[in-house]
């Protein structure tokens, strides 16, 4: 069944080259201007693809990693290589800010309900908050290697603790809690708010998708291929969650009641990382130099 689904989806998947094979498209998001913005982690640049497919590339600091739309009409991103938080306006103007903790390894970035941007410092085990003016506050994380971060439906920020094997939560005043995962060495990475009022996340080490409610109840769903290494996850326009499978070069879909479908990308070695909804479809960043568009099955 999985093979037949993969072949059926071959036509609804379209791949668009946006860089050389060494530039490394890594994460992406829809911008306030309706374009698709993406990081080029190995090129030290941010890319923009408009509705007509035109590509613009803007140089930034080393290893821009995760990118998110901010509340100020700009895009915010982590500069993992320079240990800074970057901002790019839709006209391409850039700026960056250094957190108080040196060499913190910023990774996840997301807008919070308080009008600020929240981020993770994966190498320092800290959570940061930055205002539009660049004022930064840091808080200790309740576990090791905080990675992805997202706003929850409860007015708090939620994040994965990749080496802490838990899902963390931080309130707007900096109070943190952690919810341990049932599976050992699950190594959670991606995280997104689902349409069901829960947070959904990937377990790259266990080959599972997880769900945590705001009161901390965790459910895990094994993937058909436990070696798929699920990475990023996002809510789709169809009411399901979609995620990249870096280990097998595919994309997965899980409904809120736990039904999983696996889809193939054209190349098994395309290294899919970030995934985002855009223009009624799902788009994922292929580190081999392209963006893939996956039409939602009707």
Backbone as CSV, one residue per row, in Angstrom:
resi,resn,N_x,N_y,N_z,CA_x,CA_y,CA_z,C_x,C_y,C_z
1,UNK,0.835,-1.206,0.000,0.000,0.000,0.000,0.871,1.256,0.000
2,UNK,1.928,1.269,0.817,2.768,2.458,0.889,3.443,2.747,-0.450
3,UNK,3.876,1.689,-1.157,4.497,1.897,-2.462,3.506,2.481,-3.462
4,UNK,2.269,1.968,-3.446,1.256,2.485,-4.376,0.950,3.953,-4.086
5,UNK,0.876,4.294,-2.820,0.626,5.690,-2.456,1.772,6.565,-2.937
6,UNK,2.997,6.076,-2.763,4.140,6.854,-3.206,4.104,7.137,-4.690
7,UNK,3.752,6.125,-5.488,3.683,6.334,-6.928,2.527,7.250,-7.297
8,UNK,1.392,7.093,-6.586,0.237,7.951,-6.880,0.565,9.406,-6.624
9,UNK,1.387,9.675,-5.609,1.673,11.059,-5.269,2.762,11.670,-6.154
10,UNK,3.394,10.866,-7.014,4.506,11.384,-7.803,4.102,12.598,-8.629
11,UNK,2.887,12.596,-9.211,2.441,13.730,-10.004,2.111,14.959,-9.148
12,UNK,1.422,14.811,-7.994,1.131,15.993,-7.176,2.355,16.611,-6.498
13,UNK,3.512,15.999,-6.581,4.728,16.576,-6.020,5.498,17.289,-7.130
14,UNK,5.785,18.563,-6.890,6.604,19.310,-7.833,7.813,19.869,-7.112
15,UNK,8.960,19.791,-7.725,10.211,20.221,-7.117,10.759,21.418,-7.875
16,UNK,11.145,22.461,-7.129,11.653,23.693,-7.725,13.057,23.953,-7.203
17,UNK,14.013,23.990,-8.096,15.385,24.291,-7.703,15.487,25.757,-7.299
18,UNK,16.068,26.011,-6.114,16.185,27.384,-5.619,17.619,27.769,-5.286
19,UNK,18.542,26.809,-5.375,19.938,27.098,-5.038,20.816,26.016,-5.624
20,UNK,22.123,26.181,-5.461,23.040,25.120,-5.805,22.904,23.967,-4.822
21,UNK,23.452,22.812,-5.149,23.282,21.639,-4.286,23.976,21.755,-2.935
22,UNK,24.867,22.733,-2.780,25.591,22.869,-1.520,25.065,23.990,-0.631
23,UNK,24.035,24.713,-1.060,23.549,25.862,-0.287,22.737,25.439,0.930
24,UNK,22.019,24.329,0.796,21.324,23.773,1.939,20.039,24.442,2.349
25,UNK,18.973,24.490,1.514,17.667,24.933,2.012,17.274,24.093,3.228
26,UNK,16.911,24.752,4.333,16.722,24.022,5.582,15.329,24.199,6.187
27,UNK,14.892,25.452,6.336,13.577,25.724,6.913,12.876,26.775,6.071
28,UNK,11.545,26.859,6.201,10.802,27.802,5.368,9.515,28.194,6.068
29,UNK,8.980,29.337,5.624,7.718,29.832,6.175,7.088,30.788,5.178
30,UNK,5.786,30.928,5.269,5.105,31.938,4.461,5.329,33.301,5.088
31,UNK,5.671,34.294,4.259,5.905,35.637,4.755,4.651,36.484,4.740
32,UNK,4.694,37.642,5.384,3.532,38.538,5.386,3.235,39.125,4.020
33,UNK,4.185,38.977,3.081,4.004,39.470,1.722,3.462,38.416,0.775
34,UNK,3.108,37.238,1.317,2.575,36.167,0.499,3.613,35.336,-0.224
35,UNK,4.902,35.665,-0.034,5.976,34.888,-0.642,6.424,33.786,0.315
36,UNK,7.224,32.870,-0.203,7.784,31.797,0.599,9.232,32.162,0.921
37,UNK,9.563,32.218,2.197,10.898,32.572,2.653,11.580,31.331,3.219
38,UNK,12.882,31.186,2.963,13.571,29.971,3.388,15.030,30.280,3.733
39,UNK,15.587,29.452,4.609,16.988,29.603,4.992,17.871,28.755,4.074
40,UNK,19.047,29.273,3.788,20.091,28.544,3.064,21.238,28.375,4.052
41,UNK,21.179,27.278,4.798,22.015,27.138,5.986,23.507,27.110,5.664
42,UNK,23.889,26.513,4.548,25.316,26.420,4.223,25.822,27.622,3.433
43,UNK,24.912,28.388,2.855,25.301,29.567,2.069,25.326,30.828,2.913
44,UNK,24.746,30.795,4.106,24.658,31.994,4.932,23.729,33.017,4.306
45,UNK,22.526,32.574,3.930,21.613,33.461,3.210,20.166,33.098,3.512
46,UNK,19.291,34.077,3.230,17.846,33.878,3.283,17.312,34.037,1.870
47,UNK,16.480,33.109,1.447,15.894,33.166,0.113,14.422,33.531,0.165
48,UNK,13.932,34.083,-0.940,12.522,34.437,-1.079,12.043,33.967,-2.447
49,UNK,10.932,33.230,-2.465,10.340,32.792,-3.723,8.954,33.395,-3.828
50,UNK,8.730,34.201,-4.877,7.430,34.845,-5.022,6.462,33.950,-5.779
51,UNK,5.249,34.445,-5.959,4.195,33.644,-6.578,4.513,33.260,-8.019
52,UNK,5.388,34.018,-8.673,5.777,33.716,-10.049,7.019,32.849,-10.136
53,UNK,7.540,32.435,-8.972,8.710,31.567,-8.960,10.037,32.287,-8.999
54,UNK,10.017,33.616,-8.925,11.283,34.362,-8.925,11.961,34.223,-7.573
55,UNK,13.276,34.045,-7.594,14.055,33.842,-6.381,14.940,35.059,-6.116
56,UNK,14.910,35.549,-4.894,15.845,36.582,-4.436,16.607,36.014,-3.246
57,UNK,17.881,36.310,-3.160,18.724,35.767,-2.094,19.412,36.914,-1.372
58,UNK,19.357,36.892,-0.034,19.937,37.936,0.797,20.965,37.318,1.750
59,UNK,22.174,37.840,1.722,23.230,37.325,2.597,22.975,37.733,4.045
60,UNK,23.203,36.778,4.968,23.067,37.041,6.403,24.236,36.361,7.104
61,UNK,24.142,36.201,8.423,25.213,35.556,9.169,25.279,34.060,8.919
62,UNK,26.271,33.419,9.522,26.543,32.013,9.249,25.451,31.086,9.786
63,UNK,25.112,30.111,8.985,24.184,29.036,9.316,22.809,29.518,9.783
64,UNK,22.128,30.319,8.970,20.732,30.621,9.305,19.934,29.321,9.263
65,UNK,19.146,29.074,10.291,18.574,27.740,10.445,17.057,27.738,10.375
66,UNK,16.380,28.177,11.413,14.918,28.183,11.430,14.422,29.610,11.219
67,UNK,13.340,29.764,10.473,12.796,31.084,10.153,11.299,31.091,10.447
68,UNK,10.800,32.231,10.936,9.385,32.345,11.284,8.912,33.767,11.031
69,UNK,7.641,33.907,10.745,7.052,35.229,10.581,6.887,35.880,11.946
70,UNK,7.291,37.143,12.044,7.168,37.868,13.298,5.905,38.706,13.344
71,UNK,5.593,39.262,14.506,4.395,40.086,14.646,4.566,41.495,14.087
72,UNK,5.786,41.803,13.631,6.111,43.155,13.177,6.175,43.278,11.663
73,UNK,5.677,42.270,10.933,5.716,42.321,9.480,7.061,41.967,8.884
74,UNK,7.947,41.372,9.679,9.249,40.922,9.206,9.390,39.427,9.450
75,UNK,10.489,38.868,8.986,10.830,37.477,9.239,11.981,37.440,10.234
76,UNK,11.910,36.523,11.199,12.958,36.352,12.199,13.558,34.963,12.045
77,UNK,14.858,34.854,12.287,15.522,33.569,12.074,16.695,33.414,13.035
78,UNK,17.086,32.175,13.252,18.251,31.881,14.092,19.496,31.801,13.216
79,UNK,20.585,32.372,13.715,21.889,32.255,13.056,22.745,31.341,13.927
80,UNK,22.662,30.057,13.642,23.329,29.072,14.491,24.845,29.260,14.503
81,UNK,25.402,29.645,13.357,26.856,29.767,13.256,27.429,30.992,13.929
82,UNK,26.656,32.087,13.992,27.132,33.312,14.633,26.525,33.508,16.015
83,UNK,25.649,32.582,16.420,25.005,32.631,17.737,24.218,33.927,17.923
84,UNK,23.458,34.289,16.887,22.662,35.503,16.929,21.243,35.222,16.454
85,UNK,20.358,36.170,16.727,18.995,36.127,16.203,18.891,37.193,15.119
86,UNK,18.456,36.792,13.939,18.391,37.704,12.812,16.976,38.134,12.491
87,UNK,16.882,39.270,11.802,15.598,39.802,11.342,15.775,40.285,9.914
88,UNK,14.828,39.949,9.047,14.864,40.455,7.677,13.496,41.010,7.320
89,UNK,13.489,42.268,6.875,12.249,42.892,6.422,11.928,42.390,5.020
90,UNK,10.700,42.581,4.573,10.307,42.075,3.261,11.039,42.788,2.125
91,UNK,11.664,43.942,2.414,12.462,44.617,1.387,13.912,44.140,1.389
92,UNK,14.241,43.149,2.244,15.582,42.584,2.279,16.521,43.209,3.285
93,UNK,16.079,44.231,4.009,16.920,44.862,5.029,17.089,43.900,6.200
94,UNK,18.331,43.712,6.650,18.602,42.745,7.716,19.244,43.406,8.924
95,UNK,19.044,42.770,10.066,19.728,43.149,11.309,19.855,41.887,12.148
96,UNK,20.709,41.930,13.170,20.852,40.752,14.024,21.205,41.184,15.434
97,UNK,20.929,40.285,16.384,21.064,40.604,17.806,21.736,39.435,18.519
98,UNK,22.636,39.773,19.441,23.379,38.744,20.180,22.723,38.500,21.536
99,UNK,22.311,37.277,21.836,21.800,36.968,23.169,22.886,37.142,24.227
100,UNK,22.504,37.350,25.479,23.494,37.519,26.547,24.422,36.315,26.705
101,UNK,23.895,35.107,26.530,24.717,33.910,26.652,25.503,33.684,25.370
102,UNK,26.820,33.693,25.477,27.671,33.506,24.299,27.637,32.051,23.841
103,UNK,27.782,31.867,22.523,27.880,30.525,21.938,26.711,29.637,22.340
104,UNK,25.509,30.215,22.339,24.337,29.482,22.805,23.720,28.543,21.798
105,UNK,24.087,28.676,20.532,23.504,27.800,19.511,22.027,28.003,19.293
106,UNK,21.586,29.222,18.900,20.153,29.436,18.669,19.635,28.548,17.549
107,UNK,18.454,27.998,17.764,17.881,27.076,16.775,16.426,27.442,16.477
108,UNK,15.494,27.058,17.345,14.089,27.313,17.089,13.712,28.768,17.277
109,UNK,12.762,29.248,16.480,12.280,30.626,16.533,10.770,30.604,16.282
110,UNK,10.018,31.365,17.085,8.566,31.433,16.879,8.008,32.688,17.527
111,UNK,6.952,33.226,16.943,6.268,34.371,17.533,5.453,33.921,18.732
112,UNK,5.471,34.740,19.784,4.704,34.437,20.972,3.417,35.235,21.048
113,UNK,2.530,34.885,21.972,1.263,35.611,22.112,1.433,36.985,22.743
114,UNK,2.660,37.291,23.202,2.937,38.565,23.866,3.536,39.604,22.934
115,UNK,3.563,39.340,21.619,4.117,40.284,20.665,5.619,40.234,20.547
116,UNK,6.260,39.255,21.177,7.711,39.083,21.091,8.032,37.823,20.297
117,UNK,9.308,37.639,19.998,9.809,36.423,19.369,10.495,35.588,20.446
118,UNK,10.191,34.306,20.470,10.816,33.388,21.414,11.738,32.451,20.645
119,UNK,12.836,32.046,21.287,13.804,31.196,20.604,14.476,30.254,21.596
120,UNK,15.093,29.214,21.057,15.833,28.267,21.883,17.328,28.472,21.706
121,UNK,18.069,28.277,22.783,19.523,28.247,22.746,19.927,26.812,23.042
122,UNK,20.075,26.030,21.987,20.219,24.589,22.138,21.498,24.192,22.859
123,UNK,22.591,24.910,22.610,23.871,24.555,23.221,23.999,25.042,24.654
124,UNK,23.116,25.964,25.061,23.196,26.548,26.404,22.048,26.102,27.298
125,UNK,21.123,25.311,26.766,19.956,24.844,27.530,19.171,26.015,28.112
126,UNK,18.868,26.985,27.219,18.135,28.167,27.641,17.065,28.514,26.612
127,UNK,16.037,29.240,27.081,14.978,29.767,26.225,15.093,31.283,26.235
128,UNK,14.999,31.902,25.060,15.130,33.351,24.957,13.866,34.021,24.446
129,UNK,13.769,35.299,24.766,12.662,36.137,24.299,13.266,37.449,23.810
130,UNK,12.893,37.881,22.604,13.420,39.114,22.049,12.262,39.979,21.558
131,UNK,12.309,41.253,21.924,11.286,42.190,21.490,11.622,42.707,20.097
132,UNK,10.702,43.440,19.500,10.937,44.024,18.177,12.125,44.980,18.193
133,UNK,12.419,45.567,19.358,13.543,46.503,19.469,14.865,45.813,19.770
134,UNK,14.836,44.493,19.952,16.072,43.759,20.188,16.433,43.526,21.636
135,UNK,15.530,43.838,22.571,15.793,43.554,23.981,15.586,42.064,24.243
136,UNK,16.574,41.418,24.856,16.552,39.968,25.031,16.543,39.589,26.510
137,UNK,15.686,38.640,26.830,15.638,38.026,28.152,15.834,36.527,27.975
138,UNK,16.569,35.906,28.902,16.795,34.469,28.827,16.298,33.779,30.093
139,UNK,15.900,32.505,29.908,15.430,31.686,31.022,16.062,30.298,30.910
140,UNK,16.397,29.662,32.032,16.903,28.283,31.963,15.823,27.337,31.449
141,UNK,16.200,26.442,30.556,15.262,25.428,30.075,15.178,24.292,31.090
142,UNK,14.050,23.594,31.138,13.898,22.505,32.114,14.438,21.170,31.614
143,UNK,15.470,21.219,30.773,16.047,20.007,30.215,17.076,20.367,29.163
144,UNK,17.697,19.343,28.566,18.834,19.552,27.684,18.440,19.695,26.222
145,UNK,19.159,20.584,25.538,19.101,20.803,24.094,17.705,21.161,23.615
146,UNK,17.160,22.305,24.073,15.880,22.763,23.521,16.029,23.024,22.031
147,UNK,15.051,22.592,21.252,15.167,22.658,19.786,14.044,23.485,19.180
148,UNK,13.018,22.855,18.640,11.911,23.611,18.044,11.065,24.259,19.136
149,UNK,10.406,25.363,18.785,9.547,26.076,19.720,8.316,26.583,18.970
150,UNK,7.178,26.592,19.650,5.931,27.040,19.019,4.992,27.563,20.088
151,UNK,4.123,28.477,19.695,3.097,28.971,20.609,2.039,27.898,20.799
152,UNK,1.590,27.740,22.043,0.529,26.792,22.333,-0.821,27.474,22.423
153,UNK,-1.895,26.698,22.523,-3.232,27.269,22.610,-3.559,27.807,24.001
154,UNK,-2.620,27.636,24.934,-2.837,27.999,26.334,-2.122,29.283,26.741
155,UNK,-1.625,30.054,25.766,-0.930,31.292,26.072,0.511,31.114,26.498
156,UNK,1.050,29.913,26.363,2.448,29.631,26.692,3.199,29.216,25.429
157,UNK,4.519,29.117,25.544,5.348,28.592,24.467,5.732,27.157,24.819
158,UNK,5.743,26.299,23.812,6.105,24.899,23.983,7.337,24.599,23.134
159,UNK,8.151,23.658,23.579,9.397,23.369,22.865,9.814,21.928,23.106
160,UNK,10.595,21.398,22.185,11.138,20.055,22.338,12.465,20.131,23.092
161,UNK,12.713,19.135,23.922,13.982,18.979,24.630,14.646,17.740,24.054
162,UNK,15.441,17.957,23.010,15.959,16.862,22.205,16.784,15.871,23.016
163,UNK,17.646,16.364,23.885,18.469,15.482,24.707,17.874,15.255,26.091
164,UNK,16.851,15.993,26.444,16.157,15.790,27.699,15.014,14.798,27.579
165,UNK,14.722,14.361,26.335,13.663,13.405,26.046,12.328,13.827,26.668
166,UNK,11.990,15.089,26.424,10.776,15.650,27.017,10.261,16.784,26.148
167,UNK,9.048,17.212,26.444,8.454,18.402,25.843,8.353,19.449,26.940
168,UNK,8.870,20.643,26.667,8.883,21.714,27.652,7.816,22.755,27.389
169,UNK,7.522,23.514,28.444,6.543,24.594,28.374,7.082,25.769,29.184
170,UNK,6.908,26.979,28.665,7.326,28.176,29.384,6.223,29.224,29.296
171,UNK,5.891,29.794,30.424,4.878,30.842,30.466,5.514,32.180,30.106
172,UNK,4.697,33.186,29.933,5.204,34.491,29.545,6.057,35.138,30.638
173,UNK,5.922,34.672,31.884,6.768,35.193,32.953,7.958,34.295,33.252
174,UNK,8.207,33.292,32.382,9.421,32.496,32.493,9.331,31.232,33.318
175,UNK,8.150,30.838,33.772,8.016,29.603,34.542,8.017,28.407,33.594
176,UNK,8.863,27.419,33.876,9.002,26.278,32.964,8.586,24.968,33.620
177,UNK,8.102,24.068,32.795,7.816,22.697,33.193,8.252,21.780,32.052
178,UNK,8.412,20.486,32.361,8.791,19.509,31.348,7.923,18.276,31.479
179,UNK,7.541,17.714,30.346,6.729,16.504,30.309,7.564,15.394,29.662
180,UNK,8.051,14.437,30.457,8.900,13.353,29.924,8.150,12.501,28.911
181,UNK,8.898,11.963,27.949,8.299,11.096,26.934,8.375,9.639,27.368
182,UNK,7.370,8.835,27.010,7.379,7.424,27.406,8.510,6.617,26.779
183,UNK,8.895,6.958,25.540,9.918,6.202,24.827,11.308,6.757,25.123
184,UNK,12.226,5.895,25.526,13.587,6.330,25.793,14.287,6.735,24.494
185,UNK,15.161,7.737,24.595,15.977,8.192,23.464,15.131,8.530,22.239
186,UNK,13.943,9.091,22.469,13.082,9.472,21.350,13.635,10.668,20.598
187,UNK,14.395,11.541,21.285,15.064,12.693,20.665,14.089,13.583,19.886
188,UNK,13.093,14.200,20.542,12.132,15.042,19.825,12.808,16.250,19.177
189,UNK,12.329,16.626,17.996,12.897,17.782,17.269,11.791,18.764,16.910
190,UNK,11.026,18.479,15.852,10.004,19.404,15.381,8.788,19.429,16.283
191,UNK,8.083,20.575,16.274,6.895,20.733,17.108,5.993,21.785,16.497
192,UNK,4.679,21.559,16.566,3.712,22.515,16.018,2.390,22.359,16.753
193,UNK,1.645,23.446,16.817,0.299,23.374,17.378,-0.629,22.710,16.367
194,UNK,-1.430,21.766,16.842,-2.363,21.084,15.972,-3.729,21.741,15.976
195,UNK,-4.609,21.343,15.076,-5.958,21.914,15.017,-6.869,21.406,16.126
196,UNK,-6.352,20.461,16.930,-7.150,19.834,17.981,-6.843,20.397,19.370
197,UNK,-6.091,21.498,19.445,-5.764,22.089,20.730,-4.631,21.399,21.462
198,UNK,-3.891,20.520,20.781,-2.721,19.858,21.360,-1.468,20.283,20.603
199,UNK,-0.304,19.894,21.117,0.963,20.107,20.430,1.416,18.772,19.857
200,UNK,1.866,18.795,18.614,2.339,17.597,17.931,3.829,17.736,17.668
201,UNK,4.561,16.622,17.753,6.013,16.705,17.626,6.564,15.438,16.977
202,UNK,7.781,15.545,16.481,8.459,14.413,15.856,9.474,13.815,16.820
203,UNK,9.623,12.505,16.750,10.642,11.796,17.524,11.631,11.201,16.536
204,UNK,12.688,11.950,16.256,13.630,11.539,15.219,14.393,10.284,15.612
205,UNK,14.591,10.073,16.908,15.329,8.907,17.360,14.501,7.637,17.443
206,UNK,13.186,7.770,17.549,12.316,6.607,17.729,11.456,6.302,16.519
207,UNK,11.436,7.190,15.522,10.578,6.973,14.369,9.107,7.027,14.726
208,UNK,8.742,8.052,15.503,7.367,8.191,15.953,6.931,9.656,15.862
209,UNK,5.615,9.852,15.847,5.009,11.168,16.002,4.345,11.205,17.370
210,UNK,4.528,12.304,18.083,3.945,12.423,19.406,2.916,13.535,19.479
211,UNK,2.053,13.425,20.471,1.029,14.430,20.749,1.005,14.676,22.249
212,UNK,1.020,15.928,22.654,0.939,16.266,24.069,-0.178,17.289,24.259
213,UNK,-1.042,17.031,25.222,-2.116,17.967,25.545,-1.562,19.046,26.462
214,UNK,-2.320,20.111,26.647,-1.827,21.216,27.471,-1.706,20.821,28.940
215,UNK,-2.331,19.715,29.346,-2.144,19.253,30.713,-1.057,18.178,30.824
216,UNK,-0.334,17.941,29.723,0.847,17.087,29.771,0.647,15.632,29.412
217,UNK,-0.511,15.218,28.962,-0.726,13.822,28.570,-0.105,13.567,27.197
218,UNK,0.764,12.565,27.111,1.517,12.276,25.890,1.012,10.992,25.243
219,UNK,0.805,11.032,23.927,0.487,9.855,23.121,1.517,9.770,22.007
220,UNK,1.965,8.559,21.687,2.954,8.366,20.633,2.404,7.433,19.551
221,UNK,2.746,7.754,18.298,2.275,6.978,17.150,3.480,6.497,16.340
222,UNK,3.785,5.201,16.344,4.908,4.687,15.554,4.660,4.855,14.053
223,UNK,5.695,5.212,13.322,5.588,5.330,11.874,5.725,3.964,11.215
224,UNK,5.199,3.815,9.992,5.381,2.539,9.277,6.852,2.175,9.112
225,UNK,7.705,3.182,8.894,9.152,2.973,8.784,9.805,3.629,10.001
226,UNK,10.220,2.825,10.961,10.774,3.378,12.193,12.146,4.019,11.979
227,UNK,12.732,3.831,10.795,14.014,4.465,10.469,13.827,5.729,9.631
228,UNK,12.608,6.242,9.553,12.305,7.388,8.686,12.908,8.686,9.199
229,UNK,13.225,8.773,10.490,13.806,9.957,11.119,12.976,11.221,10.840
230,UNK,11.764,11.266,11.377,10.914,12.453,11.188,11.565,13.678,11.801
231,UNK,11.473,14.814,11.108,12.239,15.994,11.518,11.348,17.172,11.872
232,UNK,10.723,17.797,10.889,9.872,18.968,11.126,8.413,18.586,10.956
233,UNK,7.520,19.398,11.541,6.087,19.102,11.485,5.305,20.401,11.444
234,UNK,4.158,20.386,10.768,3.325,21.587,10.683,1.863,21.174,10.494
235,UNK,0.957,22.051,10.836,-0.462,21.829,10.546,-0.718,22.105,9.067
236,UNK,-1.487,21.238,8.427,-1.797,21.414,7.020,-3.154,22.058,6.816
237,UNK,-3.451,22.471,5.592,-4.751,23.098,5.298,-5.912,22.118,5.312
238,UNK,-5.614,20.825,5.481,-6.641,19.782,5.465,-7.012,19.300,6.858
239,UNK,-6.527,19.972,7.907,-6.850,19.566,9.263,-6.003,18.431,9.791
240,UNK,-4.971,18.034,9.069,-4.035,17.004,9.507,-2.676,17.643,9.799
241,UNK,-1.757,16.852,10.342,-0.379,17.286,10.554,0.494,16.640,9.487
242,UNK,1.431,17.422,8.957,2.348,16.938,7.937,3.776,17.063,8.449
243,UNK,4.624,16.108,8.089,5.990,16.098,8.618,6.961,15.552,7.579
244,UNK,8.208,15.974,7.712,9.259,15.477,6.819,9.900,14.235,7.420
245,UNK,10.306,13.330,6.532,10.999,12.109,6.931,12.384,12.137,6.296
246,UNK,13.319,12.695,7.060,14.668,12.926,6.546,15.368,11.616,6.205
247,UNK,15.138,10.585,6.985,15.877,9.342,6.809,15.519,8.570,5.550
248,UNK,14.305,8.773,5.018,13.901,8.006,3.834,13.546,8.887,2.642
249,UNK,13.702,10.217,2.798,13.372,11.101,1.687,11.905,11.125,1.374
250,UNK,11.085,11.330,2.405,9.649,11.338,2.199,8.941,12.362,3.059
251,UNK,7.635,12.392,2.924,6.766,13.263,3.711,5.658,12.398,4.283
252,UNK,5.278,12.670,5.524,4.207,11.915,6.157,3.038,12.810,6.532
253,UNK,1.897,12.192,6.713,0.674,12.874,7.128,0.034,12.073,8.245
254,UNK,-0.378,12.740,9.307,-1.065,12.064,10.388,-2.320,12.848,10.748
255,UNK,-3.438,12.148,10.828,-4.679,12.790,11.227,-4.710,12.926,12.745
256,UNK,-5.623,13.724,13.244,-5.670,13.952,14.681,-6.130,12.718,15.459
257,UNK,-6.647,11.705,14.751,-6.955,10.455,15.429,-5.890,9.395,15.191
258,UNK,-4.732,9.819,14.653,-3.573,8.940,14.587,-3.402,8.110,13.351
259,UNK,-4.154,8.348,12.281,-3.981,7.598,11.043,-2.840,8.200,10.227
260,UNK,-1.899,7.373,9.826,-0.665,7.830,9.183,-0.619,7.382,7.729
261,UNK,-0.209,8.287,6.857,0.055,7.982,5.454,1.469,8.448,5.126
262,UNK,2.220,7.625,4.420,3.587,7.972,4.023,3.633,8.216,2.524
263,UNK,4.261,9.312,2.122,4.394,9.680,0.718,5.864,9.782,0.335
264,UNK,6.176,9.449,-0.898,7.541,9.502,-1.397,7.807,10.823,-2.109
265,UNK,8.971,11.374,-1.886,9.474,12.472,-2.711,10.221,11.869,-3.898
266,UNK,10.471,12.654,-4.950,11.074,12.075,-6.162,12.436,11.424,-5.956
267,UNK,13.217,11.930,-4.979,14.545,11.359,-4.713,14.630,10.944,-3.257
268,UNK,15.102,9.725,-2.998,15.230,9.240,-1.622,16.328,9.970,-0.863
269,UNK,17.277,10.566,-1.594,18.411,11.236,-0.940,18.267,12.761,-0.950
270,UNK,17.023,13.274,-1.015,16.826,14.729,-1.149,16.933,15.479,0.179
271,UNK,16.983,14.772,1.313,17.185,15.363,2.637,16.142,16.431,2.979
272,UNK,14.873,16.057,3.116,13.857,17.034,3.503,13.983,17.429,4.970
273,UNK,13.905,18.720,5.242,13.984,19.216,6.618,12.712,19.990,6.962
274,UNK,12.712,21.324,6.771,11.560,22.119,7.172,10.338,21.864,6.312
275,UNK,9.154,22.124,6.884,7.898,21.968,6.162,6.933,23.055,6.624
276,UNK,6.144,23.591,5.689,5.205,24.677,6.011,4.052,24.664,5.025
277,UNK,2.898,25.125,5.483,1.753,25.302,4.597,1.894,26.630,3.864
278,UNK,1.573,26.620,2.572,1.684,27.829,1.752,0.865,27.629,0.485
279,UNK,0.037,28.601,0.148,-0.707,28.595,-1.100,-1.578,27.342,-1.234
280,UNK,-2.177,26.900,-0.142,-3.074,25.762,-0.183,-2.414,24.407,-0.288
281,UNK,-1.077,24.367,-0.163,-0.335,23.116,-0.284,0.680,23.031,0.853
282,UNK,1.443,21.951,0.856,2.568,21.813,1.780,3.857,21.977,0.997
283,UNK,4.788,22.718,1.580,6.094,22.922,0.968,7.160,22.430,1.941
284,UNK,8.165,21.760,1.419,9.268,21.361,2.285,10.598,21.730,1.648
285,UNK,11.572,21.998,2.520,12.909,22.384,2.080,13.759,21.136,1.924
286,UNK,14.347,20.977,0.755,15.227,19.844,0.465,16.667,20.355,0.504
287,UNK,17.453,19.804,1.397,18.794,20.354,1.604,19.689,20.190,0.380
288,UNK,19.268,19.398,-0.572,20.038,19.215,-1.806,19.832,20.346,-2.807
289,UNK,19.054,21.403,-2.435,18.993,22.589,-3.274,17.641,22.935,-3.859
290,UNK,16.562,22.441,-3.275,15.255,22.677,-3.873,14.168,22.825,-2.806
291,UNK,13.005,23.284,-3.252,11.780,23.270,-2.467,10.793,22.354,-3.167
292,UNK,10.098,21.546,-2.392,9.091,20.652,-2.962,7.703,21.095,-2.548
293,UNK,6.791,21.121,-3.493,5.384,21.424,-3.222,4.588,20.133,-3.288
294,UNK,3.823,19.853,-2.231,2.999,18.643,-2.170,1.544,19.074,-2.113
295,UNK,0.794,18.804,-3.146,-0.624,19.139,-3.147,-1.366,18.260,-2.157
296,UNK,-2.316,18.855,-1.457,-3.105,18.115,-0.480,-4.096,17.230,-1.212
297,UNK,-4.122,15.920,-0.912,-5.097,15.042,-1.582,-6.522,15.486,-1.304
298,UNK,-7.351,15.451,-2.321,-8.754,15.852,-2.187,-9.643,14.628,-2.012
